[in-house]
């Protein structure tokens, strides 16, 4: 908990200030033409922060479920 408090703020500031928006590229097969197209999805910094927080919570729950 202390590490989260110490590292959370700087990591969130880094994502908001330096990265800004995150862009993911993926391949999509067009149903009408049958061609494979490159598509992009752009995600805001707040969604990126929320996603990584969700992933970390799931990892924590998995680790805690195996604790005796």
N, CA, C and O atoms as a GROMACS GRO file, in nm:
protein
  272
    1UNK      N    1   0.083  -0.119   0.000
    1UNK     CA    2   0.000   0.000   0.000
    1UNK      C    3   0.088   0.126   0.000
    1UNK      O    4   0.057   0.225  -0.066
    2UNK      N    5   0.196   0.119   0.074
    2UNK     CA    6   0.287   0.234   0.078
    2UNK      C    7   0.353   0.254  -0.059
    2UNK      O    8   0.368   0.367  -0.105
    3UNK      N    9   0.392   0.143  -0.124
    3UNK     CA   10   0.451   0.154  -0.257
    3UNK      C   11   0.352   0.213  -0.357
    3UNK      O   12   0.390   0.294  -0.442
    4UNK      N   13   0.226   0.172  -0.347
    4UNK     CA   14   0.124   0.229  -0.435
    4UNK      C   15   0.107   0.378  -0.414
    4UNK      O   16   0.090   0.453  -0.510
    5UNK      N   17   0.112   0.420  -0.288
    5UNK     CA   18   0.099   0.562  -0.258
    5UNK      C   19   0.219   0.641  -0.307
    5UNK      O   20   0.204   0.754  -0.355
    6UNK      N   21   0.338   0.583  -0.297
    6UNK     CA   22   0.459   0.653  -0.341
    6UNK      C   23   0.474   0.656  -0.493
    6UNK      O   24   0.516   0.757  -0.550
    7UNK      N   25   0.440   0.546  -0.559
    7UNK     CA   26   0.463   0.536  -0.703
    7UNK      C   27   0.341   0.574  -0.788
    7UNK      O   28   0.356   0.607  -0.905
    8UNK      N   29   0.222   0.570  -0.730
    8UNK     CA   30   0.101   0.597  -0.806
    8UNK      C   31   0.095   0.736  -0.866
    8UNK      O   32   0.064   0.753  -0.984
    9UNK      N   33   0.124   0.837  -0.785
    9UNK     CA   34   0.118   0.975  -0.832
    9UNK      C   35   0.212   1.004  -0.948
    9UNK      O   36   0.168   1.055  -1.051
   10UNK      N   37   0.342   0.973  -0.933
   10UNK     CA   38   0.434   0.998  -1.045
   10UNK      C   39   0.399   0.920  -1.172
   10UNK      O   40   0.417   0.970  -1.283
   11UNK      N   41   0.350   0.798  -1.156
   11UNK     CA   42   0.315   0.718  -1.274
   11UNK      C   43   0.194   0.779  -1.346
   11UNK      O   44   0.192   0.787  -1.469
   12UNK      N   45   0.094   0.822  -1.268
   12UNK     CA   46  -0.023   0.885  -1.329
   12UNK      C   47   0.016   1.016  -1.397
   12UNK      O   48  -0.030   1.044  -1.507
   13UNK      N   49   0.101   1.096  -1.333
   13UNK     CA   50   0.147   1.220  -1.395
   13UNK      C   51   0.224   1.193  -1.523
   13UNK      O   52   0.209   1.265  -1.621
   14UNK      N   53   0.308   1.088  -1.523
   14UNK     CA   54   0.383   1.053  -1.643
   14UNK      C   55   0.289   1.016  -1.757
   14UNK      O   56   0.308   1.061  -1.870
   15UNK      N   57   0.189   0.936  -1.728
   15UNK     CA   58   0.095   0.894  -1.833
   15UNK      C   59   0.017   1.014  -1.885
   15UNK      O   60   0.000   1.028  -2.006
   16UNK      N   61  -0.032   1.099  -1.796
   16UNK     CA   62  -0.112   1.213  -1.840
   16UNK      C   63  -0.031   1.317  -1.916
   16UNK      O   64  -0.076   1.367  -2.019
   17UNK      N   65   0.089   1.348  -1.866
   17UNK     CA   66   0.167   1.457  -1.924
   17UNK      C   67   0.247   1.414  -2.046
   17UNK      O   68   0.247   1.483  -2.148
   18UNK      N   69   0.315   1.300  -2.036
   18UNK     CA   70   0.410   1.262  -2.141
   18UNK      C   71   0.348   1.174  -2.250
   18UNK      O   72   0.383   1.186  -2.367
   19UNK      N   73   0.258   1.086  -2.212
   19UNK     CA   74   0.199   0.997  -2.313
   19UNK      C   75   0.074   1.060  -2.373
   19UNK      O   76   0.056   1.055  -2.494
   20UNK      N   77  -0.010   1.118  -2.291
   20UNK     CA   78  -0.131   1.182  -2.340
   20UNK      C   79  -0.232   1.080  -2.386
   20UNK      O   80  -0.307   1.025  -2.304
   21UNK      N   81  -0.237   1.053  -2.514
   21UNK     CA   82  -0.331   0.955  -2.568
   21UNK      C   83  -0.254   0.831  -2.611
   21UNK      O   84  -0.143   0.840  -2.664
   22UNK      N   85  -0.314   0.717  -2.588
   22UNK     CA   86  -0.254   0.590  -2.628
   22UNK      C   87  -0.323   0.541  -2.754
   22UNK      O   88  -0.446   0.546  -2.764
   23UNK      N   89  -0.246   0.494  -2.849
   23UNK     CA   90  -0.302   0.448  -2.975
   23UNK      C   91  -0.264   0.302  -2.996
   23UNK      O   92  -0.147   0.265  -2.987
   24UNK      N   93  -0.365   0.219  -3.026
   24UNK     CA   94  -0.343   0.078  -3.053
   24UNK      C   95  -0.376   0.050  -3.198
   24UNK      O   96  -0.473   0.104  -3.252
   25UNK      N   97  -0.295  -0.034  -3.261
   25UNK     CA   98  -0.318  -0.073  -3.399
   25UNK      C   99  -0.359  -0.219  -3.402
   25UNK      O  100  -0.300  -0.302  -3.333
   26UNK      N  101  -0.460  -0.252  -3.482
   26UNK     CA  102  -0.502  -0.390  -3.495
   26UNK      C  103  -0.546  -0.417  -3.639
   26UNK      O  104  -0.577  -0.324  -3.714
   27UNK      N  105  -0.549  -0.544  -3.675
   27UNK     CA  106  -0.591  -0.584  -3.810
   27UNK      C  107  -0.737  -0.626  -3.806
   27UNK      O  108  -0.782  -0.693  -3.713
   28UNK      N  109  -0.810  -0.587  -3.910
   28UNK     CA  110  -0.952  -0.617  -3.919
   28UNK      C  111  -0.982  -0.668  -4.060
   28UNK      O  112  -0.937  -0.610  -4.158
   29UNK      N  113  -1.059  -0.775  -4.068
   29UNK     CA  114  -1.100  -0.826  -4.199
   29UNK      C  115  -1.234  -0.764  -4.234
   29UNK      O  116  -1.332  -0.781  -4.163
   30UNK      N  117  -1.236  -0.691  -4.345
   30UNK     CA  118  -1.358  -0.627  -4.393
   30UNK      C  119  -1.450  -0.734  -4.449
   30UNK      O  120  -1.410  -0.810  -4.538
   31UNK      N  121  -1.571  -0.742  -4.399
   31UNK     CA  122  -1.665  -0.845  -4.440
   31UNK      C  123  -1.710  -0.826  -4.584
   31UNK      O  124  -1.728  -0.924  -4.657
   32UNK      N  125  -1.727  -0.702  -4.626
   32UNK     CA  126  -1.777  -0.675  -4.761
   32UNK      C  127  -1.673  -0.702  -4.870
   32UNK      O  128  -1.705  -0.761  -4.973
   33UNK      N  129  -1.547  -0.660  -4.846
   33UNK     CA  130  -1.444  -0.675  -4.949
   33UNK      C  131  -1.354  -0.796  -4.926
   33UNK      O  132  -1.290  -0.844  -5.020
   34UNK      N  133  -1.348  -0.845  -4.804
   34UNK     CA  134  -1.261  -0.957  -4.772
   34UNK      C  135  -1.116  -0.917  -4.751
   34UNK      O  136  -1.031  -1.004  -4.730
   35UNK      N  137  -1.086  -0.788  -4.756
   35UNK     CA  138  -0.950  -0.740  -4.738
   35UNK      C  139  -0.919  -0.720  -4.590
   35UNK      O  140  -1.007  -0.691  -4.510
   36UNK      N  141  -0.792  -0.736  -4.558
   36UNK     CA  142  -0.745  -0.710  -4.422
   36UNK      C  143  -0.702  -0.564  -4.415
   36UNK      O  144  -0.620  -0.518  -4.494
   37UNK      N  145  -0.758  -0.492  -4.318
   37UNK     CA  146  -0.730  -0.350  -4.303
   37UNK      C  147  -0.663  -0.323  -4.170
   37UNK      O  148  -0.688  -0.393  -4.072
   38UNK      N  149  -0.577  -0.222  -4.167
   38UNK     CA  150  -0.520  -0.175  -4.041
   38UNK      C  151  -0.615  -0.072  -3.984
   38UNK      O  152  -0.658   0.021  -4.052
   39UNK      N  153  -0.648  -0.090  -3.857
   39UNK     CA  154  -0.734   0.006  -3.789
   39UNK      C  155  -0.665   0.053  -3.662
   39UNK      O  156  -0.579  -0.016  -3.607
   40UNK      N  157  -0.704   0.170  -3.617
   40UNK     CA  158  -0.644   0.229  -3.498
   40UNK      C  159  -0.754   0.266  -3.400
   40UNK      O  160  -0.862   0.311  -3.439
   41UNK      N  161  -0.725   0.248  -3.274
   41UNK     CA  162  -0.815   0.295  -3.168
   41UNK      C  163  -0.733   0.384  -3.077
   41UNK      O  164  -0.623   0.347  -3.033
   42UNK      N  165  -0.787   0.500  -3.048
   42UNK     CA  166  -0.716   0.596  -2.964
   42UNK      C  167  -0.787   0.604  -2.830
   42UNK      O  168  -0.909   0.624  -2.824
   43UNK      N  169  -0.711   0.589  -2.723
   43UNK     CA  170  -0.766   0.586  -2.588
   43UNK      C  171  -0.707   0.701  -2.508
   43UNK      O  172  -0.588   0.730  -2.519
   44UNK      N  173  -0.791   0.767  -2.429
   44UNK     CA  174  -0.743   0.880  -2.349
   44UNK      C  175  -0.653   0.831  -2.235
   44UNK      O  176  -0.649   0.712  -2.204
   45UNK      N  177  -0.582   0.924  -2.176
   45UNK     CA  178  -0.491   0.891  -2.066
   45UNK      C  179  -0.569   0.836  -1.947
   45UNK      O  180  -0.521   0.746  -1.878
   46UNK      N  181  -0.687   0.890  -1.921
   46UNK     CA  182  -0.766   0.844  -1.806
   46UNK      C  183  -0.813   0.700  -1.825
   46UNK      O  184  -0.815   0.623  -1.729
   47UNK      N  185  -0.849   0.663  -1.947
   47UNK     CA  186  -0.888   0.524  -1.973
   47UNK      C  187  -0.768   0.431  -1.959
   47UNK      O  188  -0.782   0.319  -1.910
   48UNK      N  189  -0.652   0.476  -2.001
   48UNK     CA  190  -0.531   0.395  -1.986
   48UNK      C  191  -0.500   0.372  -1.839
   48UNK      O  192  -0.468   0.260  -1.800
   49UNK      N  193  -0.509   0.476  -1.758
   49UNK     CA  194  -0.484   0.465  -1.614
   49UNK      C  195  -0.585   0.370  -1.550
   49UNK      O  196  -0.548   0.286  -1.469
   50UNK      N  197  -0.712   0.385  -1.587
   50UNK     CA  198  -0.816   0.298  -1.531
   50UNK      C  199  -0.795   0.152  -1.571
   50UNK      O  200  -0.816   0.062  -1.489
   51UNK      N  201  -0.754   0.129  -1.695
   51UNK     CA  202  -0.731  -0.008  -1.742
   51UNK      C  203  -0.618  -0.074  -1.664
   51UNK      O  204  -0.632  -0.188  -1.619
   52UNK      N  205  -0.507  -0.004  -1.647
   52UNK     CA  206  -0.395  -0.062  -1.573
   52UNK      C  207  -0.429  -0.082  -1.426
   52UNK      O  208  -0.383  -0.178  -1.364
   53UNK      N  209  -0.510   0.008  -1.368
   53UNK     CA  210  -0.556  -0.013  -1.232
   53UNK      C  211  -0.643  -0.136  -1.220
   53UNK      O  212  -0.632  -0.211  -1.123
   54UNK      N  213  -0.730  -0.159  -1.319
   54UNK     CA  214  -0.814  -0.278  -1.322
   54UNK      C  215  -0.729  -0.404  -1.332
   54UNK      O  216  -0.754  -0.501  -1.261
   55UNK      N  217  -0.630  -0.403  -1.421
   55UNK     CA  218  -0.542  -0.520  -1.438
   55UNK      C  219  -0.466  -0.549  -1.308
   55UNK      O  220  -0.454  -0.665  -1.269
   56UNK      N  221  -0.415  -0.446  -1.243
   56UNK     CA  222  -0.342  -0.467  -1.118
   56UNK      C  223  -0.433  -0.520  -1.008
   56UNK      O  224  -0.390  -0.603  -0.928
   57UNK      N  225  -0.558  -0.474  -1.003
   57UNK     CA  226  -0.653  -0.526  -0.903
   57UNK      C  227  -0.684  -0.673  -0.927
   57UNK      O  228  -0.692  -0.751  -0.832
   58UNK      N  229  -0.701  -0.712  -1.054
   58UNK     CA  230  -0.727  -0.853  -1.086
   58UNK      C  231  -0.606  -0.938  -1.046
   58UNK      O  232  -0.623  -1.046  -0.989
   59UNK      N  233  -0.486  -0.890  -1.075
   59UNK     CA  234  -0.364  -0.964  -1.035
   59UNK      C  235  -0.357  -0.978  -0.883
   59UNK      O  236  -0.322  -1.084  -0.832
   60UNK      N  237  -0.390  -0.871  -0.812
   60UNK     CA  238  -0.388  -0.875  -0.666
   60UNK      C  239  -0.490  -0.976  -0.613
   60UNK      O  240  -0.461  -1.050  -0.520
   61UNK      N  241  -0.609  -0.978  -0.671
   61UNK     CA  242  -0.711  -1.073  -0.629
   61UNK      C  243  -0.669  -1.219  -0.654
   61UNK      O  244  -0.696  -1.307  -0.573
   62UNK      N  245  -0.603  -1.242  -0.767
   62UNK     CA  246  -0.553  -1.377  -0.797
   62UNK      C  247  -0.445  -1.420  -0.698
   62UNK      O  248  -0.442  -1.534  -0.654
   63UNK      N  249  -0.357  -1.328  -0.665
   63UNK     CA  250  -0.250  -1.360  -0.568
   63UNK      C  251  -0.310  -1.383  -0.430
   63UNK      O  252  -0.270  -1.476  -0.360
   64UNK      N  253  -0.406  -1.298  -0.390
   64UNK     CA  254  -0.465  -1.313  -0.258
   64UNK      C  255  -0.551  -1.440  -0.246
   64UNK      O  256  -0.567  -1.494  -0.136
   65UNK      N  257  -0.606  -1.486  -0.357
   65UNK     CA  258  -0.690  -1.607  -0.351
   65UNK      C  259  -0.606  -1.732  -0.328
   65UNK      O  260  -0.660  -1.835  -0.287
   66UNK      N  261  -0.476  -1.726  -0.352
   66UNK     CA  262  -0.389  -1.842  -0.330
   66UNK      C  263  -0.316  -1.834  -0.196
   66UNK      O  264  -0.237  -1.922  -0.163
   67UNK      N  265  -0.340  -1.730  -0.120
   67UNK     CA  266  -0.272  -1.709   0.008
   67UNK      C  267  -0.338  -1.797   0.114
   67UNK      O  268  -0.460  -1.803   0.124
   68UNK      N  269  -0.255  -1.865   0.194
   68UNK     CA  270  -0.310  -1.950   0.302
   68UNK      C  271  -0.327  -1.870   0.428
   68UNK      O  272  -0.372  -1.924   0.530
   0.00000   0.00000   0.00000
